[in-house]
């Protein structure tokens, strides 16, 4: 029994828990933020809860994803397999590719991906970009993990790609392949 407890109590940790993702992002009116992905039963979708994604990226056509943000995240899970994409994700792809995607084009996963759940971190408490290894503030850091957000936006929890996701669409009768991926810079 004690060996089981000892094994559970020992936590292996990498050099840092925080990374800077280069992943699909959108401009929310003030910053470039990660796509608000949600995941359930091998389906990757987009959540509209606590964000402006639908009004900015789905209701406005031809809004392509940006690829970089200054956001720093903490990885909070292992890998999950994605075998299909949800209706809100498909609605975004149709709005993004509006004018070129065929009306009844299927949007199908061609190469499944692995995703990891991440949570945005308060960059002021994590990064040392200023060259300073210390900081003085009049406000107390939010907690040991320096999380941001609120209950309404699930504390800025989303998913990034451990392996690329490729899906197909048909434009002007020609099959096109779109790949979403993430590159991680250790912070």
SEKEKOL-710420 format. One record per residue: residue in one letter; x, y, z of N, C-alpha, C in turn; chain. Coordinates in Angstrom, 1 decimal, decimal comma. Layout:
BEGIN
   residuo     n.xx     n.yy     n.zz    ca.xx    ca.yy    ca.zz     c.xx     c.yy     c.zz   cadena
         A        X        Y        Z        X        Y        Z        X        Y        Z        A
...
! end
This chain:
BEGIN
   residuo     n.xx     n.yy     n.zz    ca.xx    ca.yy    ca.zz     c.xx     c.yy     c.zz   cadena
         X      0,8     -1,2      0,0      0,0      0,0      0,0      0,9      1,3      0,0        A
         X      1,9      1,3      0,8      2,7      2,5      0,9      3,5      2,7     -0,4        A
         X      3,8      1,6     -1,2      4,5      1,8     -2,4      3,6      2,5     -3,5        A
         X      2,3      2,1     -3,4      1,3      2,7     -4,3      1,2      4,2     -4,0        A
         X      1,1      4,5     -2,7      0,9      5,9     -2,3      2,2      6,7     -2,7        A
         X      3,3      6,1     -2,5      4,6      6,8     -2,9      4,6      7,0     -4,4        A
         X      4,2      6,1     -5,2      4,2      6,2     -6,7      3,3      7,3     -7,1        A
         X      2,1      7,4     -6,5      1,1      8,4     -6,9      1,6      9,8     -6,4        A
         X      2,3      9,8     -5,3      2,7     11,1     -4,7      3,9     11,7     -5,5        A
         X      4,7     10,9     -6,2      5,8     11,4     -6,9      5,3     11,9     -8,3        A
         X      5,6     13,2     -8,6      5,2     13,8     -9,8      6,4     14,2    -10,6        A
         X      6,4     13,6    -11,8      7,5     14,0    -12,7      7,1     15,3    -13,5        A
         X      8,0     16,2    -13,5      7,7     17,5    -14,2      8,8     17,9    -15,1        A
         X      8,4     18,4    -16,2      9,4     18,9    -17,2     10,1     20,1    -16,7        A
         X     11,0     20,6    -17,5     11,7     21,8    -17,2     10,8     23,0    -16,8        A
         X      9,7     23,2    -17,6      8,7     24,2    -17,3      7,4     23,6    -17,6        A
         X      6,4     24,1    -17,0      5,0     23,7    -17,3      4,4     24,7    -18,3        A
         X      5,0     25,8    -18,7      4,4     26,8    -19,5      5,0     26,8    -20,9        A
         X      4,2     26,9    -21,9      4,6     27,0    -23,3      3,9     28,1    -24,0        A
         X      4,5     28,5    -25,1      3,9     29,5    -26,0      3,5     28,8    -27,3        A
         X      2,2     28,7    -27,5      1,7     27,9    -28,7      1,6     28,8    -29,9        A
         X      2,0     28,3    -31,1      1,7     28,8    -32,4      0,7     27,9    -32,9        A
         X     -0,6     28,3    -32,8     -1,7     27,4    -33,0     -2,8     28,3    -33,6        A
         X     -3,9     27,8    -34,2     -4,9     28,7    -34,8     -5,4     29,7    -33,7        A
         X     -5,4     30,9    -34,0     -5,9     32,0    -33,1     -6,8     32,9    -33,9        A
         X     -7,5     33,7    -33,2     -8,4     34,8    -33,8     -8,3     36,1    -33,0        A
         X     -8,6     37,2    -33,6     -8,5     38,5    -33,0     -9,8     38,7    -32,3        A
         X     -9,9     38,9    -31,0    -11,1     39,0    -30,2    -11,5     40,4    -30,0        A
         X    -10,9     41,4    -30,7    -11,1     42,8    -30,5    -10,1     43,5    -29,8        A
         X     -9,3     42,8    -29,0     -8,2     43,4    -28,3     -6,9     42,6    -28,3        A
         X     -7,0     41,3    -28,5     -5,8     40,4    -28,5     -6,1     39,2    -29,5        A
         X     -5,0     38,6    -30,0     -5,1     37,3    -30,7     -5,2     36,2    -29,6        A
         X     -6,2     35,4    -29,6     -6,4     34,4    -28,6     -6,6     33,0    -29,3        A
         X     -6,3     32,0    -28,6     -6,5     30,6    -29,2     -7,9     30,3    -29,5        A
         X     -8,1     29,6    -30,6     -9,5     29,1    -30,9    -10,0     28,4    -29,7        A
         X    -11,3     28,7    -29,3    -11,9     28,1    -28,1    -12,4     26,7    -28,4        A
         X    -11,5     25,7    -28,6    -11,9     24,4    -29,0    -12,5     23,7    -27,7        A
         X    -13,4     22,8    -28,0    -13,9     21,9    -27,0    -13,8     20,4    -27,5        A
         X    -13,8     19,5    -26,6    -13,5     18,1    -27,0    -14,4     17,2    -26,2        A
         X    -15,0     16,2    -26,9    -15,8     15,2    -26,3    -16,0     14,0    -27,2        A
         X    -15,7     12,8    -26,7    -15,9     11,5    -27,4    -15,2     11,6    -28,8        A
         X    -14,0     12,0    -28,9    -13,2     12,0    -30,1    -13,6     13,1    -31,1        A
         X    -14,5     14,0    -30,7    -15,0     15,1    -31,6    -14,4     16,4    -31,1        A
         X    -13,7     17,1    -32,0    -13,2     18,4    -31,7    -14,2     19,4    -32,3        A
         X    -14,6     20,4    -31,4    -15,6     21,4    -31,8    -15,1     22,7    -31,3        A
         X    -15,9     23,7    -31,6    -15,6     25,1    -31,1    -16,7     25,5    -30,1        A
         X    -16,3     26,0    -29,0    -17,2     26,5    -28,0    -17,5     28,0    -28,2        A
         X    -18,7     28,4    -28,0    -19,1     29,8    -28,1    -19,3     30,4    -26,7        A
         X    -19,1     29,6    -25,7    -19,3     30,1    -24,3    -18,2     31,1    -23,9        A
         X    -18,6     32,2    -23,4    -17,7     33,2    -22,8    -16,8     33,8    -23,8        A
         X    -17,1     33,8    -25,1    -16,2     34,4    -26,1    -17,0     35,0    -27,2        A
         X    -16,3     35,7    -28,1    -16,9     36,3    -29,3    -16,6     35,6    -30,6        A
         X    -16,3     34,3    -30,5    -15,9     33,6    -31,7    -17,0     33,6    -32,8        A
         X    -18,2     33,2    -32,4    -19,3     33,1    -33,4    -19,5     34,4    -34,1        A
         X    -19,6     35,5    -33,4    -19,9     36,8    -34,1    -18,7     37,3    -34,9        A
         X    -17,4     37,0    -34,5    -16,3     37,5    -35,2    -15,8     36,6    -36,3        A
         X    -16,0     35,3    -36,1    -15,4     34,3    -37,0    -16,4     33,5    -37,9        A
         X    -17,6     33,3    -37,4    -18,6     32,5    -38,1    -19,6     33,4    -38,8        A
         X    -20,0     34,5    -38,1    -21,0     35,4    -38,8    -20,4     36,3    -39,8        A
         X    -19,1     36,5    -39,7    -18,3     37,3    -40,7    -17,6     36,3    -41,6        A
         X    -17,9     36,3    -42,9    -17,3     35,4    -43,8    -15,8     35,7    -44,1        A
         X    -15,1     34,7    -44,6    -13,7     34,8    -45,0    -12,7     35,2    -43,9        A
         X    -13,0     34,8    -42,7    -12,1     35,1    -41,6    -11,1     34,0    -41,4        A
         X     -9,9     34,1    -41,9     -9,0     33,0    -41,8     -8,3     33,0    -40,4        A
         X     -7,9     31,9    -39,9     -7,2     31,9    -38,6     -5,9     32,6    -38,7        A
         X     -5,5     33,3    -37,6     -4,1     33,8    -37,5     -3,3     32,6    -36,9        A
         X     -2,0     32,8    -36,8     -1,2     31,7    -36,4     -0,3     31,9    -35,1        A
         X     -0,3     33,1    -34,6      0,5     33,3    -33,4     -0,1     34,3    -32,5        A
         X      0,2     34,0    -31,2     -0,3     34,8    -30,1      0,8     35,0    -29,1        A
         X      0,6     36,0    -28,3      1,6     36,1    -27,2      1,2     35,3    -25,9        A
         X      0,1     34,6    -26,1     -0,5     33,8    -24,9      0,5     32,7    -24,5        A
         X      0,6     32,6    -23,2      1,3     31,4    -22,6      0,3     30,5    -22,0        A
         X      0,5     29,2    -22,2     -0,4     28,3    -21,6      0,3     27,2    -20,8        A
         X     -0,5     26,6    -19,9     -0,1     25,5    -19,1     -0,8     24,2    -19,7        A
         X     -0,1     23,2    -20,0     -0,7     21,9    -20,5     -1,3     21,2    -19,3        A
         X     -2,6     20,9    -19,4     -3,2     20,3    -18,2     -3,7     18,9    -18,5        A
         X     -3,3     18,3    -19,6     -3,7     16,9    -19,9     -2,8     16,2    -20,8        A
         X     -3,0     14,9    -20,9     -2,3     14,1    -21,9     -3,0     14,3    -23,2        A
         X     -2,7     13,4    -24,2     -3,2     13,5    -25,5     -4,6     12,8    -25,6        A
         X     -5,5     13,4    -26,4     -6,8     12,8    -26,7     -6,9     12,7    -28,2        A
         X     -7,5     11,6    -28,7     -7,6     11,3    -30,1     -8,8     12,1    -30,7        A
         X     -8,6     12,7    -31,8     -9,7     13,4    -32,6     -9,9     12,6    -33,8        A
         X    -11,2     12,1    -34,0    -11,5     11,4    -35,2    -12,5     12,1    -36,1        A
         X    -13,2     13,2    -35,5    -14,1     14,0    -36,3    -14,2     15,4    -35,7        A
         X    -14,8     16,3    -36,5    -15,0     17,6    -36,0    -16,5     17,9    -35,9        A
         X    -16,8     18,8    -35,0    -18,2     19,1    -34,7    -18,8     20,1    -35,6        A
         X    -20,1     20,3    -35,4    -20,9     21,2    -36,2    -20,5     22,6    -36,2        A
         X    -20,1     23,1    -35,0    -19,6     24,5    -34,9    -18,3     24,7    -35,6        A
         X    -17,4     23,7    -35,5    -16,2     23,8    -36,3    -16,4     23,8    -37,8        A
         X    -17,4     22,9    -38,2    -17,7     22,9    -39,6    -18,3     24,2    -40,1        A
         X    -19,2     24,8    -39,2    -19,8     26,1    -39,6    -18,7     27,2    -39,7        A
         X    -17,7     27,1    -38,9    -16,6     28,1    -39,1    -15,8     27,8    -40,4        A
         X    -15,5     26,6    -40,7    -14,8     26,3    -42,0    -15,7     26,8    -43,2        A
         X    -17,0     26,6    -43,1    -17,9     27,0    -44,2    -17,8     28,6    -44,3        A
         X    -17,8     29,3    -43,2    -17,8     30,7    -43,2    -16,4     31,2    -43,7        A
         X    -15,4     30,6    -43,2    -14,0     30,9    -43,6    -13,8     30,8    -45,1        A
         X    -14,3     29,7    -45,7    -14,1     29,3    -47,1    -15,3     29,7    -47,9        A
         X    -16,1     30,6    -47,4    -17,3     31,1    -48,1    -16,9     31,6    -49,5        A
         X    -17,7     31,2    -50,5    -17,4     31,7    -51,8    -16,6     30,7    -52,6        A
         X    -15,9     29,8    -51,9    -15,1     28,8    -52,7    -15,5     27,4    -52,3        A
         X    -16,0     27,1    -51,1    -16,4     25,8    -50,8    -17,7     25,4    -51,5        A
         X    -17,8     24,2    -52,0    -19,0     23,8    -52,7    -20,1     23,7    -51,6        A
         X    -21,3     24,0    -52,1    -22,5     24,1    -51,2    -22,7     22,9    -50,3        A
         X    -22,6     21,7    -50,9    -22,8     20,5    -50,1    -21,5     19,7    -49,8        A
         X    -20,4     20,4    -49,8    -19,2     19,8    -49,5    -19,1     19,1    -48,1        A
         X    -18,7     17,8    -48,1    -18,5     17,2    -46,8    -17,2     17,8    -46,2        A
         X    -17,2     17,9    -44,9    -16,0     18,3    -44,2    -15,6     17,1    -43,3        A
         X    -14,6     16,4    -43,8    -14,3     15,1    -43,1    -12,8     15,0    -42,7        A
         X    -12,6     14,4    -41,5    -11,2     14,2    -41,1    -10,5     13,2    -41,9        A
         X     -9,4     13,5    -42,5     -8,6     12,6    -43,3     -7,5     12,0    -42,5        A
         X     -6,8     12,8    -41,7     -5,7     12,3    -40,8     -6,1     12,7    -39,4        A
         X     -6,5     11,8    -38,5     -6,9     12,1    -37,1     -5,7     12,7    -36,4        A
         X     -6,0     13,5    -35,4     -5,0     14,2    -34,6     -5,1     13,8    -33,1        A
         X     -4,1     14,3    -32,4     -4,1     14,2    -31,0     -4,1     15,6    -30,5        A
         X     -5,0     15,9    -29,5     -5,0     17,3    -28,9     -4,7     17,2    -27,4        A
         X     -4,3     18,3    -26,8     -4,0     18,4    -25,4     -4,8     19,6    -24,9        A
         X     -5,3     19,4    -23,7     -6,1     20,5    -23,0     -5,0     21,4    -22,4        A
         X     -5,3     22,7    -22,6     -4,4     23,7    -22,1     -5,2     24,8    -21,4        A
         X     -4,5     25,6    -20,5     -5,2     26,7    -19,8     -4,3     27,9    -20,0        A
         X     -4,9     29,0    -20,4     -4,1     30,2    -20,5     -3,5     30,7    -19,2        A
         X     -2,3     31,2    -19,2     -1,7     31,7    -18,0     -1,5     33,2    -18,0        A
         X     -1,4     33,8    -16,9     -1,2     35,3    -16,9      0,2     35,5    -17,2        A
         X      0,5     36,1    -18,4      1,8     36,3    -18,9      2,7     37,1    -18,0        A
         X      2,2     38,1    -17,3      3,0     39,0    -16,5      3,7     38,2    -15,4        A
         X      3,1     37,1    -14,9      3,7     36,3    -13,9      4,6     35,2    -14,4        A
         X      4,6     34,9    -15,6      5,3     33,8    -16,2      6,5     34,2    -17,0        A
         X      6,4     35,1    -17,9      7,5     35,4    -18,8      8,5     36,3    -18,2        A
         X      9,7     36,2    -18,7     10,8     37,0    -18,3     11,4     37,8    -19,5        A
         X     10,4     38,1    -20,4     10,8     38,8    -21,7     11,5     40,2    -21,4        A
         X     11,1     40,8    -20,3     11,7     42,1    -19,9     13,2     42,0    -19,5        A
         X     13,6     40,8    -19,3     15,0     40,6    -18,8     15,1     40,5    -17,3        A
         X     14,0     40,8    -16,6     14,0     40,8    -15,1     13,6     39,5    -14,6        A
         X     14,3     39,0    -13,6     14,0     37,7    -13,0     13,1     37,9    -11,7        A
         X     12,6     39,1    -11,5     11,7     39,4    -10,4     10,7     40,4    -10,8        A
         X      9,7     40,6    -10,0      8,6     41,5    -10,3      8,0     42,0     -9,0        A
         X      7,6     43,3     -9,0      6,9     43,9     -7,9      5,6     44,3     -8,4        A
         X      4,5     44,0     -7,7      3,2     44,3     -8,1      2,3     44,7     -6,9        A
         X      1,3     45,5     -7,2      0,4     45,9     -6,1     -0,7     44,9     -6,0        A
         X     -0,8     44,0     -7,0     -1,9     42,9     -6,9     -1,2     41,6     -6,7        A
         X     -1,9     40,7     -6,0     -1,5     39,4     -5,7     -1,7     38,5     -6,9        A
         X     -0,7     37,7     -7,3     -0,9     36,7     -8,4     -2,1     35,8     -8,0        A
         X     -2,9     35,4     -9,1     -4,1     34,7     -8,9     -4,0     33,4     -8,2        A
         X     -2,9     32,7     -8,4     -2,7     31,4     -7,7     -1,4     30,8     -8,1        A
         X     -1,1     29,7     -7,7      0,2     29,0     -8,0      0,3     28,8     -9,5        A
         X     -0,8     28,6    -10,2     -0,8     28,3    -11,6     -0,9     29,6    -12,5        A
         X     -1,2     30,7    -11,8     -1,4     32,0    -12,5     -2,5     32,0    -13,6        A
         X     -3,6     31,3    -13,3     -4,7     31,2    -14,3     -5,4     32,5    -14,5        A
         X     -6,0     32,6    -15,7     -6,8     33,8    -16,0     -8,2     33,4    -16,5        A
         X     -9,0     34,3    -16,7    -10,4     34,0    -17,1    -11,4     33,9    -16,0        A
         X    -12,5     33,3    -16,3    -13,6     33,2    -15,3    -14,4     31,9    -15,6        A
         X    -15,4     31,7    -14,7    -16,2     30,5    -14,9    -16,9     30,5    -16,2        A
         X    -17,4     31,7    -16,7    -18,1     31,8    -18,0    -17,3     31,4    -19,2        A
         X    -16,0     31,6    -19,2    -15,2     31,1    -20,3    -14,3     29,9    -19,9        A
         X    -14,7     29,2    -18,9    -14,0     28,0    -18,4    -12,5     28,3    -18,2        A
         X    -12,2     29,5    -17,6    -10,9     29,9    -17,3     -9,9     29,7    -18,4        A
         X    -10,4     30,1    -19,6     -9,6     30,1    -20,9     -9,0     28,8    -21,1        A
         X     -9,7     27,7    -20,9     -9,3     26,4    -21,2     -9,7     26,0    -22,6        A
         X     -8,7     25,5    -23,4     -9,0     25,1    -24,8     -8,1     23,9    -25,1        A
         X     -8,0     23,6    -26,4     -7,2     22,4    -26,8     -6,2     22,9    -27,9        A
         X     -5,0     22,4    -27,9     -4,0     22,6    -29,0     -3,7     21,3    -29,6        A
         X     -3,0     21,3    -30,7     -2,7     20,1    -31,4     -1,3     19,5    -31,0        A
         X     -1,3     18,3    -30,6     -0,1     17,5    -30,3      0,4     17,0    -31,7        A
         X     -0,5     16,5    -32,5     -0,2     16,1    -33,9     -1,2     16,8    -34,8        A
         X     -0,8     17,1    -36,0     -1,6     17,9    -36,9     -3,0     17,2    -37,2        A
         X     -4,0     18,0    -37,4     -5,3     17,5    -37,9     -5,5     17,9    -39,3        A
         X     -5,8     17,0    -40,2     -6,1     17,3    -41,6     -7,5     16,9    -41,9        A
         X     -8,2     17,8    -42,5     -9,6     17,5    -43,0     -9,7     17,9    -44,4        A
         X    -10,7     17,4    -45,1    -10,9     17,7    -46,5    -12,2     18,5    -46,7        A
         X    -12,2     19,3    -47,7    -13,4     20,0    -48,2    -13,3     20,0    -49,7        A
         X    -14,4     20,3    -50,4    -14,4     20,3    -51,9    -14,7     21,8    -52,3        A
         X    -13,8     22,3    -53,1    -14,0     23,6    -53,7    -13,9     23,6    -55,2        A
         X    -14,9     24,0    -55,8    -15,0     24,0    -57,3    -14,8     22,6    -57,8        A
         X    -15,3     21,6    -57,1    -15,2     20,2    -57,6    -13,9     19,6    -57,3        A
         X    -12,9     20,3    -56,6    -11,6     19,8    -56,3    -11,5     19,6    -54,8        A
         X    -11,0     18,4    -54,4    -10,8     18,2    -53,0     -9,6     19,0    -52,5        A
         X     -9,8     19,7    -51,4     -8,7     20,5    -50,8     -8,5     19,9    -49,4        A
         X     -7,2     19,9    -48,9     -6,9     19,4    -47,6     -6,4     20,6    -46,7        A
         X     -7,0     20,7    -45,6     -6,7     21,8    -44,7     -6,1     21,1    -43,4        A
         X     -4,9     21,6    -43,0     -4,2     21,1    -41,8     -4,1     22,1    -40,7        A
         X     -4,6     21,8    -39,5     -4,4     22,7    -38,4     -3,3     22,0    -37,5        A
         X     -2,4     22,8    -37,0     -1,3     22,3    -36,2     -0,8     23,3    -35,2        A
         X      0,0     22,8    -34,2      0,5     23,7    -33,2      2,0     23,4    -33,1        A
         X      2,7     24,5    -32,9      4,2     24,4    -32,6      4,3     25,1    -31,2        A
         X      5,1     24,5    -30,4      5,3     25,0    -29,0      6,7     25,5    -28,8        A
         X      6,7     26,7    -28,2      8,0     27,3    -27,8      8,0     27,2    -26,3        A
         X      9,0     26,7    -25,7      9,1     26,6    -24,2      9,4     27,9    -23,7        A
         X      8,6     28,3    -22,6      8,8     29,6    -22,0      9,6     29,5    -20,7        A
! end
